Amino acid sequence: MSVLVYVEQVEGKFKKSVFEAVSYAKAIADQTGTNLTAVSIGQVEEGQLKELGQYGASKVLNVEAGELKNFVNQAYAAVIAEAAQKESAEVIVLSNSFSGKGLAPRVAVKLKAGLVDGAVELPKIDNGSFQVKKTAFSGKAFAVTELTSAVKVIALNPNAFGVKDTPVSVEVESFSPAVQSKDLAAVIKEIVRATDKVSLPDAEIVVSGGRGLKGPENWGMVEELAGLLGAATACSKPVSDADWRPHSEHVGQTGIAISPNLYIAIGISGAIQHLAGVSSSKVIVVINKDPEAPFFKVADYGIVGDAFEVVPQLIEALKKHQA
């Protein structure tokens, strides 16, 4: 019996969310007195794979099949399910990333497992009960789900669990699963990434702008503030609909759902659809000249003021602090 964690790679590298998932899975393995195995799919250097031992993985199953070099949802789910069966894993952990949201339910179906997506805490395991706290209603609430199935799949929200060093001796083992042709019906030919920007789903800090900025020509101060903070930039739906910013920056219920450590909203009123995608943020700072803006009701910190006066002062203060 063991715990299995899927470690998602991007161009041969692991992101912070992977180490969070491994740390989380290791904590579950410690709770249940079992071992942790990681499964990696794609071309990853052995040094990178062995780094997973720093966070508690005692074994890494390395899948390097050429047809699996790029992410294919159904095929990757089949590989993870086969790895879980090989290791007799009773708990499978994934990051609730963009690809993880597609993988987790598929893996659960293949293993006839119970599923919790959007997990934010370690399971509570007591007298045979296995309960996991997760986000619900598009991040507006929390729910505690009890899994009663023999096999359990958990998708962990990014930034919900800290990276923890629990070094163990790690063994890297080549794994060649039997991938069926039907699982490769769709093949990714090419992936083009915006490598010069911080990825929104992985960002720990996000600076976002809304219609209060009046036009795309005023986005320079948002980007400057984000640059000083090492943050990703985002926007509300009306902004992307007006083509002020690319749709890839739209956060909210119909855009990208995020859960950074810090979310700064500038000139965004806080419609319920927007809040649904950002309410999992650990700290929310709102800058808006309307004191009745709904966003202030959920903000941890709020500044009632004109963004064109407040943000430049904030930028100058950060420059002085960093100097």
BANU-793137 format. One record per residue (C-alpha): residue in one letter; y, z, x. Coordinates in steps of 0.001 Angstrom, whole numbers, padded with zeros to 6 digits, always signed. Each point is the difference from the previous one (the first is absolute). Example, Ala and Ser with C-alpha at 12.3 -4.5 7.8 and 13.67 -1.06 7.14 Angstrom:
<nodes>
A-004500+007800+012300
S+003440-000660+001370
</nodes>
This chain:
<nodes>
M+000000+000000+000000
S+003509-000772+001276
V+003574-000907-000837
L+001086-003615+000585
V+003585-001170+000554
Y+001149-003617+000015
V+002562-000621+002756
E+002247-002946-000832
Q+001248-002030+002959
V+002979-002329+000192
E-000208-002544+002810
G-002407+002255+001861
K+002120+003144-000295
F-000248+003123-002153
K+003019+001308-001899
K+000927+003632-000561
S-001521-000080-003497
V-003410-000623+001607
F+000244+003145+002111
E+001065+001906-003134
A-003111-001255-001814
V-002250+000910+002944
S+001560+003486+000229
Y-000479+000448-003758
A-003607-001197+000122
K-000725+002310+002957
A+001352+002953-002003
I-002387-000903-002860
A-002884-000290+002477
D+000847+003488+001287
Q+000121+001316-003579
T-003469-001355-000709
G-001531+000633+003419
T-000698-003688+000661
N+000936-002662+002543
L+002734-002633-000222
T-000686-003688+000570
A+002716-002678+000061
V-000539-003676-000801
S+002300-002611+001547
I-000021-003657-001050
G+001624-002664+002172
Q+000914-000468+003636
V+000959+003405+001454
E-000213+000983+003674
E-002485+002718+000888
G+002798+002230+001320
Q+001637-000050-003423
L-003308+000797-001689
K-000690+002926+002319
E+003455+001400-000810
L-001379+000830-003448
G-002018+002763+001651
Q+003279+001774+000655
Y+000290+000578-003753
G-003605+000981-000671
A-002145-003149-000335
S-003266+000573+001896
K-001262-003537-000631
V+001726-003352-000538
L-001828-002931-001585
N+001656-003103+001451
V-000284-003239-002024
E+001182-003075+001919
A-001428-002898-002025
G+002234-003045+000419
E+000235-000688-003736
L+001349+003539-000483
K+002814-000287+002512
N+002553-000160-002834
F-000037+002229-003057
V-002133-001239-002918
N-000066+002552-002813
Q-003489-000525-001418
A-001646-000499+003407
Y+001631+003088+001536
A-001061+002073-003024
A-003596-001177+000479
V+000089+000977+003685
I+001412+003466-000743
A-002610+000569-002710
E-002825-001057+002337
A+001366+002278+002744
A+000092+002892-002472
Q-003640-000608-000929
K-001007-000268+003673
E+001612+003366+000773
S-001117+001645-003267
A+003671+000787-000611
E+000786+002050-003072
V+003782-000197+000433
I+001845-003215+000921
V+003689+000224+000931
L+002519-002849+000149
S+003755-000124+000330
N+001675-000832-003331
S+001805-002888+001690
F+000578-003463-001453
S-003496-001108+001026
G-001524+003424-000666
K+001043-000182-003652
G-002119-003107-000359
L-002917+001265+002080
A-000503+003502-001434
P-001040-000996-003555
R-002263-002777+001293
V-001737+002382+002397
A-000376+002550-002803
V-001654-002568-002295
K-002408-001144+002720
L-001056+003593+000708
K+000101+001163-003641
A+002452+002627+001200
G+002793+002003-001577
L+003489-000992+001140
V+003262+001845+000614
D+002915-002187+001081
G+003358+001377+001112
A-001453+003270+001348
V+002607+002394+001411
E-002052+003067+000982
L-003393+000947+001381
P-002738+000382-002614
K-000760+003436-001377
I-003738+000443+000375
D-001451+003072-001674
N-003435+000697-001535
G-000814-003671-000310
S+003428-000941-001385
F+001921-002725+001851
Q+003647-000277-001140
V+002763-002143+001493
K+003730+000134-000715
K+001587-003453-000420
T+003146-001677-001253
A+000038-001117-003644
F+002221-001986-002378
S+001381-002187+002799
G+000824+003017+002155
K+001868+001944-002702
A-002654+002743-000179
F-003101+001398+001659
A-003541+000188-001332
V-003068+001853+001198
T-003096-002179-000282
E-003524+001381+000238
L-002585-002351+001478
T-003530+000660-001211
S-001720-003071+001472
A-002334+000256+002991
V+002254-002321+002038
K+003778+000377-000039
V+002780-002393+001069
I+003466+001363+000821
A+003096-002120+000728
L+002586+002147+001805
N+003713-000628-000556
P+001881-000822+003246
N+002084+002929+001312
A-001903+002449-002225
F-002052+001571+002815
G+001129+000634+003560
V-001663-001434+003089
K-002053+002755+001663
D-001583+000013+003435
T-003629+001150-000236
P-001520-001767+003024
V-003751-000638+000076
S-002301-002155+002093
V-000106-003442-001604
E-002683-002701+000040
V+000909-003641-000738
E-002889-001893-001588
S-000111-003705-000844
F-000752-000565-003670
S-001080-003360-001434
P-000129+000228-003803
A-001540-002731-002104
V+003092-001579-001554
Q-000929-002304-002862
S+001638-003390-000456
K+001266+000935-003474
D+002049+002775+001601
L+001706-002596+002188
A+000919-002362-002840
A+003643+000606+000910
V+000878-000306+003682
I+003381+000882+001519
K+001106-002846+002256
E+003213+001501+001344
I+002109+003147-000272
V+003709-000088+000797
R+001594+003409+000532
A+003627+001104+000257
T-000680+001850+003239
D+003652+000836+000689
K+000246+002371-002961
V-001441+003386-000861
S-002698-000500-002647
L+001050+001584-003312
P-003388+001502-000945
D-000296+001603+003454
A+003621+001081+000436
E+000726+003707+000349
I+003696-000587-000793
V+001354-002571-002469
V+003648-000898-000655
S+000435-001819-003309
G+002930-001660-001734
G+000802-000922-003592
R+002585-001852-002049
G+002612+002564+000997
L+000326-001899+003283
K+001554-002858-002014
G-001421-002876+002034
P-002241-001115+002904
E+003006-000176+002297
N+000165+003801+000000
W-003570+000573+001181
G+001048+000326+003623
M+000631+003735-000331
V-003429+000540-001595
E-001678-001791+002908
E+002124+001856+002545
L-000898+003363-001517
A-003676-000983-000082
G+000174-001096+003631
L+001427+003344+001087
L-002749+001861-001865
G-002856-002321+001006
A-000483-000668-003705
A-001131-002866-002214
T+002458-001589-002424
A-000696-000369-003715
C+001765-000835-003245
S-000158+000395-003776
K-001365-002694-002327
P+003414-001332-001202
V+000950-000590+003632
S-003123-002048+000780
D+000290-001827-003346
A+003535-001038+000958
D-001317-001260+003367
W+002228+002391+001925
R-003114+001177+001828
P-003564-001400+000337
H-002546+001045-002613
S-002101+001511+002809
E+002587+002831+000128
H-000170+000819-003712
V-001312+003545-000557
G-000864+001337-003436
Q-002606-000239-002721
T-000130-003803+000135
G+000630-000163+003753
I-001395+001993+002902
A-000866+003663-000583
I+000934+002125+003008
S-000340+003633+001061
P+002143+000491+003122
N+001059+003340+001413
L+003641-000929-000723
Y+001394-002438-002585
I+003748-000701-000024
A+001244-001784-003140
I+003461-001547+000220
G+001677-001287-003157
I-003201+000212-002081
S+000277+001595-003443
G-003674+000985-000155
A-001572-001823-002930
I-003446+001298-000893
Q-001674-003162+001316
H+001586+000559+003423
L-000848+003702+000044
A-003650-000801-000726
G-000305-001712+003379
V+001873+002502+002159
S-000514+003425-001597
S-002827+000844+002424
S+002562+000152+002821
K+000071+003445+001591
V+003816+000159+000165
I+002368-002149-002094
V+003702-000363+000856
V+002250-001734-002545
I+003483-001419+000655
N+001740-001117-003195
K+003524+000222-001380
D-001289+000640-003541
P-000739+003739-000373
E-002076-000770-003107
A-002359-002398+001809
P-003610+000872-000971
F-001019-000039+003665
F+001809+003304+000603
K-002496+001775-002302
V-002861-000629+002432
A+001962+000015+003279
D-000490+002721+002588
Y+003515-000700+001315
G+002794-001896-001717
I+003435-001243+001017
V+002374-000950-002803
G+002288-002525+001646
D+000773-003638+000703
A-002722-001491+002207
F+002642-002030+001850
E+001590+003267+001129
V-003050+002243+000363
V-002402-002298+001889
P+002433-000968+002819
Q+000715+003705+000554
L-003725+000702+000086
I-000484-002796+002544
E+002744+001378+002233
A-001415+003512-000216
L-003463-001277+000994
K+001450-001941+002947
K+001776+003121+001242
H-003143+002078-000441
Q-002156-002511+001878
A+002560-000266+002782
</nodes>
